[in-house]
Amino acid sequence: MGSRTGRASPHCRGLSESPAPGHAAAGRPDRPVRRSPTGRQKRRLLFADYQIDHPYNTYRFRGLPPGPITNPSPGAIDAVLYAERHDYLYFVADGEGGHVFSRTFREHVRAANRYRRLMEQRRRQARDTTGDGADG
């Protein structure tokens, strides 16, 4: 995130990144919670989450939130203190529990499209195996 702070880009307005609106939406009873493969609670962000009027929603409020989103681990503190220098500005999930980092918006869009195609493929496979298809 440090690479994006203070950088002017038409595609990089403020610190727009998924954990912030997720924090703003946390604990809402109208949002389903899932478990990750490791058993951690995981809730899919919805487009409505990006509109929540909450100071931690960095999609709506420019800059850093008013306080920490969570208590950082010692490893996270070290990662900030001894941050790797790079030109990455964007990241998106890879669908396997990791992330794809991109230097340009064009690279990011390609990575995001790959992720969307993977998720759509998984949704189709789930429908096919459960018999929830439209042909039934």
Buried (B, 14 or more C-beta within 10 A) or exposed (E): BEBBEEEEEEEBEBBBBBEBBBBBBBEEEEBEEEEEEEEEEEBEEEEEBBEBEBEBBBBBBEEBBEEEBEEEEEEEEEEEEEEEEEEBBBBBBBBEEEBBBBEBBEBBBBBBEBBEEBEEEEEEEEEEEEEEEEEE
